[in-house]
Amino acid sequence: RKKEKFWQNKLEFRWRCNTEFDLVVECI
């Protein structure tokens, strides 16, 4: 589900990547 949000809003994904380590791997 988080991945879907990333596709919907790259900005939101970027913010989550900075806050959630879980997305750090996908943030790269």
C-alpha positions as CSV (number, residue, x, y, z in Angstrom):
1,R,0.0,0.0,0.0
2,K,2.8,2.4,0.7
3,K,4.2,1.9,-2.8
4,E,0.8,2.9,-4.3
5,K,1.0,6.1,-2.4
6,F,4.4,6.7,-3.8
7,W,3.1,6.4,-7.3
8,Q,0.2,8.7,-6.5
9,N,2.3,11.3,-4.8
10,K,6.1,11.3,-5.2
11,L,6.4,14.2,-2.8
12,E,4.6,12.3,-0.1
13,F,6.8,9.3,-0.8
14,R,9.9,11.5,-0.4
15,W,8.7,12.8,2.9
16,R,7.9,9.3,4.1
17,C,11.3,8.1,3.0
18,N,12.9,10.7,5.2
19,T,10.7,9.8,8.2
20,E,10.1,6.1,7.8
21,F,13.2,3.9,7.5
22,D,10.9,1.3,6.1
23,L,10.8,3.3,2.8
24,V,14.5,4.1,2.9
25,V,15.3,1.2,0.7
26,E,12.7,2.4,-1.9
27,C,13.7,6.0,-1.4
28,I,17.1,5.3,-3.1
